C-alpha cells in the first residue's frame, strides 16, 4: 500500500495542481468579464436617469397639405370656392356644389370634363351654360371677325372655340401658326381661356393678342 502511494503521489499532486490552476483561471476570467460589464454600463449603456425622446414624424401645420381649395363656376347649382380633401376628383366637386343645373351643356361636358380627374389646389372648373350660348349665337349670328389674315365666321358666336377648332382655324388667329395651333390642340381641354398660358400651350404675349377672339365653348 505504501508503495502504491509513493508510486502515484506524483500523479495525484499533478491533478491537484491542475485543478487549482483551472480554478484560478476561471476566477480571473470572471473578474475580466465583470470589469468589462461595469465599464460598458458606465460608458456605453443607458443609466436609470437617461431619457429617451420619441419624435413625432408629423409637424405642426402638416394637416394643411390634406386639403385643397378649388372653385367651380358656370352652370352648377351652387357655384363657389370649396375646400376638399387633397385626393378629391372633379366628380366630388360637382357633388358638393349641388350638381349641374338644367341649363348645363351636357354634350360639352361629355367631351371635355373627366369626372375621374384629380383636382389640384387652386384649380377652377367651369361648366358652360347652354342657354347663354344660344343667346350669344342669336346676337352674333353669321357675324365674322375681321383679321389681318382674313375673315372667318366658322363659329356663329364669332369666337374661335379653342376646345373644338381645327388646326387650320386656329392658324388664322394672330400669332398662332401651325406650331402653336398644334400645341393648343394637344393641351385640351380648357375650362377657361387663361389655361392656354397656365398649361403652357402658348406664351403670355401671344395670349394677349387672341384673348378677345377665343372661347372655351
Secondary structure by P-SEA (a helix, b strand, c coil): caaaaaaaaaaaaaaaaaaaaaaaaaaaaaaaaaaaaaaaaacccccccbbbbbbcccccccccccbbbbbbbccccccccccccccccaaaaaaaacccccccaaaaaacccccccccccbbbbbbbcaaaaaaaaaaaccbbbbccccccccccccccccccccaaaaaacccccaaaaaaaaaaccccccccccccccccaaaaaacccccccc
